């Protein structure tokens, strides 16, 4: 099976920028770069095997097909939806936020 392209929505890109800025300010360049590395690995993994993510929030919030996949070593969760020819990343949220509220925000 060929990997599908993974596309970040504008909101997801903003989430990622915010996380990188936070790590740069609070923990330094090496930690921020580690976050980027783990995020890229996560995106490659879901591009190759979209069913890796869990459907918990899809059921809880009635958001069909929204999957969640946690980053390794960083407290962030990637939320995405698989389409026929691509995967859209909706959000990249810190695990300690009110995830249901952030997912349904406009």
DRENPA-3360 file (N, C-alpha, C; in nm, 2 decimals, always signed):
BEGIN
1 = XXXXXXXX = +0.08/-0.12/+0.00/+0.00/+0.00/+0.00/+0.09/+0.12/+0.00 ~ +0.05/+0.22/-0.08/+0.13/+0.35/-0.09/+0.08/+0.44/+0.02 ~ +0.17/+0.51/+0.08/+0.14/+0.61/+0.18/+0.06/+0.72/+0.12 ~ -0.04/+0.77/+0.20/-0.12/+0.89/+0.16/-0.05/+1.01/+0.20 ~ -0.06/+1.12/+0.13/-0.01/+1.25/+0.18/-0.09/+1.30/+0.30 ~ -0.01/+1.35/+0.39/-0.07/+1.41/+0.51/-0.07/+1.56/+0.51 ~ -0.18/+1.62/+0.52/-0.20/+1.77/+0.50/-0.24/+1.83/+0.63 ~ -0.17/+1.93/+0.68/-0.21/+2.00/+0.80/-0.31/+2.11/+0.76;
9 = XXXXXXXX = -0.42/+2.12/+0.84/-0.51/+2.23/+0.82/-0.45/+2.35/+0.88 ~ -0.50/+2.47/+0.85/-0.45/+2.59/+0.91/-0.45/+2.59/+1.06 ~ -0.55/+2.53/+1.12/-0.56/+2.52/+1.27/-0.45/+2.43/+1.32 ~ -0.43/+2.32/+1.25/-0.32/+2.23/+1.29/-0.18/+2.29/+1.28 ~ -0.16/+2.36/+1.17/-0.03/+2.43/+1.16/-0.01/+2.54/+1.27 ~ -0.12/+2.61/+1.30/-0.11/+2.70/+1.41/-0.08/+2.63/+1.55 ~ -0.14/+2.51/+1.57/-0.11/+2.44/+1.69/+0.03/+2.40/+1.69 ~ +0.09/+2.35/+1.58/+0.23/+2.31/+1.58/+0.32/+2.43/+1.60;
17 = XXXXXXXX = +0.29/+2.54/+1.54/+0.37/+2.66/+1.56/+0.37/+2.70/+1.71 ~ +0.25/+2.70/+1.77/+0.24/+2.73/+1.91/+0.33/+2.63/+2.00 ~ +0.32/+2.51/+1.97/+0.40/+2.41/+2.05/+0.55/+2.43/+2.03 ~ +0.59/+2.46/+1.91/+0.73/+2.48/+1.88/+0.78/+2.61/+1.96 ~ +0.70/+2.71/+1.95/+0.73/+2.84/+2.02/+0.75/+2.81/+2.17 ~ +0.65/+2.74/+2.22/+0.65/+2.71/+2.37/+0.78/+2.63/+2.40 ~ +0.82/+2.53/+2.33/+0.94/+2.45/+2.36/+1.06/+2.54/+2.34 ~ +1.07/+2.62/+2.24/+1.18/+2.71/+2.22/+1.20/+2.80/+2.34;
25 = XXXXXXXX = +1.09/+2.86/+2.39/+1.10/+2.95/+2.50/+1.13/+2.88/+2.63 ~ +1.06/+2.77/+2.65/+1.07/+2.71/+2.79/+1.17/+2.60/+2.80 ~ +1.21/+2.53/+2.69/+1.30/+2.42/+2.70/+1.42/+2.42/+2.61 ~ +1.42/+2.51/+2.51/+1.54/+2.52/+2.43/+1.52/+2.45/+2.29 ~ +1.62/+2.48/+2.21/+1.61/+2.44/+2.07/+1.62/+2.29/+2.05 ~ +1.69/+2.22/+2.13/+1.70/+2.07/+2.12/+1.56/+2.01/+2.15 ~ +1.49/+2.05/+2.25/+1.36/+2.00/+2.28/+1.26/+2.03/+2.17 ~ +1.27/+2.15/+2.12/+1.18/+2.19/+2.01/+1.21/+2.11/+1.89;
33 = XXXXXXXX = +1.33/+2.08/+1.86/+1.37/+2.00/+1.74/+1.32/+1.86/+1.76 ~ +1.33/+1.81/+1.89/+1.28/+1.67/+1.92/+1.13/+1.66/+1.90 ~ +1.06/+1.77/+1.93/+0.91/+1.77/+1.91/+0.89/+1.76/+1.76 ~ +0.96/+1.84/+1.68/+0.94/+1.83/+1.53/+0.97/+1.69/+1.48 ~ +1.08/+1.63/+1.53/+1.11/+1.50/+1.48/+1.00/+1.40/+1.51 ~ +0.95/+1.40/+1.64/+0.84/+1.31/+1.67/+0.71/+1.33/+1.60 ~ +0.68/+1.46/+1.57/+0.57/+1.49/+1.49/+0.58/+1.44/+1.35 ~ +0.70/+1.46/+1.29/+0.72/+1.41/+1.16/+0.71/+1.26/+1.15;
41 = XXXXXXXX = +0.76/+1.19/+1.25/+0.75/+1.05/+1.26/+0.60/+1.00/+1.27 ~ +0.53/+1.08/+1.35/+0.38/+1.05/+1.36/+0.31/+1.06/+1.23 ~ +0.34/+1.17/+1.16/+0.27/+1.20/+1.04/+0.31/+1.09/+0.93 ~ +0.43/+1.05/+0.93/+0.47/+0.94/+0.84/+0.39/+0.81/+0.87 ~ +0.38/+0.78/+1.00/+0.32/+0.66/+1.05/+0.17/+0.66/+1.01 ~ +0.10/+0.77/+1.03/-0.04/+0.77/+1.00/-0.06/+0.78/+0.85 ~ +0.03/+0.84/+0.77/+0.02/+0.84/+0.63/+0.03/+0.70/+0.57 ~ +0.12/+0.62/+0.64/+0.13/+0.48/+0.59/+0.03/+0.38/+0.64;
49 = XXXXXXXX = -0.02/+0.41/+0.76/-0.12/+0.32/+0.83/-0.23/+0.41/+0.90 ~ -0.32/+0.47/+0.82/-0.42/+0.56/+0.88/-0.50/+0.50/+1.00 ~ -0.52/+0.37/+1.00/-0.60/+0.31/+1.11/-0.53/+0.30/+1.24 ~ -0.40/+0.35/+1.25/-0.33/+0.34/+1.37/-0.40/+0.42/+1.48 ~ -0.46/+0.53/+1.45/-0.52/+0.62/+1.55/-0.64/+0.56/+1.61 ~ -0.68/+0.60/+1.73/-0.80/+0.55/+1.79/-0.92/+0.65/+1.77 ~ -1.04/+0.59/+1.78/-1.16/+0.66/+1.75/-1.24/+0.71/+1.87 ~ -1.18/+0.72/+1.98/-1.25/+0.76/+2.10/-1.33/+0.89/+2.09;
57 = XXXXXXXX = -1.26/+0.99/+2.04/-1.33/+1.12/+2.02/-1.43/+1.12/+1.91 ~ -1.41/+1.04/+1.81/-1.51/+1.03/+1.71/-1.65/+0.99/+1.77 ~ -1.64/+0.89/+1.86/-1.76/+0.84/+1.92/-1.81/+0.94/+2.03 ~ -1.73/+0.99/+2.11/-1.77/+1.08/+2.22/-1.83/+1.21/+2.17 ~ -1.78/+1.26/+2.06/-1.82/+1.39/+2.01/-1.90/+1.39/+1.88 ~ -1.93/+1.27/+1.84/-2.01/+1.25/+1.71/-1.94/+1.32/+1.60 ~ -1.81/+1.29/+1.59/-1.72/+1.35/+1.48/-1.68/+1.23/+1.40 ~ -1.76/+1.18/+1.30/-1.73/+1.06/+1.23/-1.58/+1.06/+1.17;
65 = XXXXXXXX = -1.52/+0.94/+1.20/-1.39/+0.91/+1.14/-1.27/+0.99/+1.19 ~ -1.29/+1.08/+1.30/-1.18/+1.15/+1.35/-1.10/+1.05/+1.44 ~ -0.97/+1.04/+1.40/-0.88/+0.95/+1.48/-0.78/+1.04/+1.55 ~ -0.73/+0.98/+1.66/-0.63/+1.05/+1.74/-0.51/+0.96/+1.76 ~ -0.39/+1.02/+1.75/-0.27/+0.94/+1.77/-0.17/+1.02/+1.85 ~ -0.13/+0.97/+1.97/-0.04/+1.05/+2.05/+0.11/+1.05/+2.00 ~ +0.18/+1.16/+2.03/+0.32/+1.17/+1.99/+0.40/+1.09/+2.10 ~ +0.51/+1.03/+2.06/+0.60/+0.97/+2.16/+0.68/+1.07/+2.23;
73 = XXXXXXXX = +0.69/+1.06/+2.36/+0.77/+1.14/+2.44/+0.73/+1.29/+2.46 ~ +0.62/+1.33/+2.39/+0.57/+1.46/+2.40/+0.42/+1.46/+2.43 ~ +0.37/+1.54/+2.52/+0.23/+1.53/+2.56/+0.13/+1.60/+2.45 ~ +0.14/+1.56/+2.33/+0.05/+1.61/+2.23/-0.02/+1.49/+2.15 ~ -0.14/+1.52/+2.10/-0.22/+1.43/+2.03/-0.25/+1.49/+1.90 ~ -0.23/+1.41/+1.79/-0.26/+1.45/+1.65/-0.40/+1.39/+1.62 ~ -0.49/+1.48/+1.58/-0.63/+1.45/+1.54/-0.64/+1.46/+1.38 ~ -0.69/+1.36/+1.32/-0.69/+1.35/+1.17/-0.81/+1.27/+1.12;
81 = XXXXXXXX = -0.83/+1.30/+0.99/-0.94/+1.23/+0.92/-0.88/+1.17/+0.79 ~ -0.91/+1.05/+0.76/-0.86/+0.98/+0.64/-0.96/+1.01/+0.53 ~ -0.91/+1.04/+0.41/-0.99/+1.06/+0.29/-0.94/+0.96/+0.19 ~ -1.00/+0.95/+0.08/-0.96/+0.85/-0.02/-0.81/+0.87/-0.07 ~ -0.77/+0.99/-0.08/-0.64/+1.02/-0.14/-0.55/+1.10/-0.05 ~ -0.59/+1.13/+0.07/-0.51/+1.21/+0.16/-0.56/+1.19/+0.30 ~ -0.48/+1.25/+0.39/-0.52/+1.25/+0.53/-0.51/+1.40/+0.58 ~ -0.62/+1.45/+0.63/-0.62/+1.59/+0.69/-0.60/+1.58/+0.84;
89 = XXXXXXXX = -0.49/+1.66/+0.88/-0.47/+1.67/+1.02/-0.55/+1.79/+1.07 ~ -0.65/+1.77/+1.16/-0.73/+1.88/+1.20/-0.67/+1.96/+1.31 ~ -0.61/+1.89/+1.41/-0.55/+1.96/+1.53/-0.43/+1.88/+1.58 ~ -0.34/+1.95/+1.65/-0.23/+1.89/+1.72/-0.24/+1.96/+1.86 ~ -0.30/+1.89/+1.96/-0.34/+1.95/+2.08/-0.26/+1.89/+2.20 ~ -0.23/+1.97/+2.30/-0.17/+1.92/+2.42/-0.26/+1.83/+2.49 ~ -0.22/+1.72/+2.54/-0.30/+1.62/+2.61/-0.37/+1.67/+2.73 ~ -0.32/+1.78/+2.79/-0.38/+1.83/+2.91/-0.49/+1.94/+2.89;
97 = XXXXXXXX = -0.51/+1.97/+2.76/-0.62/+2.07/+2.73/-0.75/+2.00/+2.74 ~ -0.85/+2.08/+2.73/-0.99/+2.03/+2.72/-1.01/+1.99/+2.57 ~ -0.97/+1.87/+2.54/-0.97/+1.83/+2.40/-1.10/+1.83/+2.33 ~ -1.21/+1.79/+2.39/-1.34/+1.80/+2.33/-1.38/+1.94/+2.29 ~ -1.35/+2.03/+2.38/-1.39/+2.17/+2.35/-1.30/+2.23/+2.24 ~ -1.17/+2.19/+2.23/-1.09/+2.24/+2.12/-1.12/+2.18/+1.99 ~ -1.17/+2.05/+1.99/-1.20/+1.99/+1.86/-1.32/+2.04/+1.80 ~ -1.42/+2.09/+1.88/-1.54/+2.13/+1.82/-1.55/+2.29/+1.80;
105 = XX = -1.44/+2.36/+1.84/-1.43/+2.50/+1.81/-1.43/+2.53/+1.66 ~ -1.48/+2.64/+1.63/-1.48/+2.68/+1.48/-1.34/+2.72/+1.45;
% end
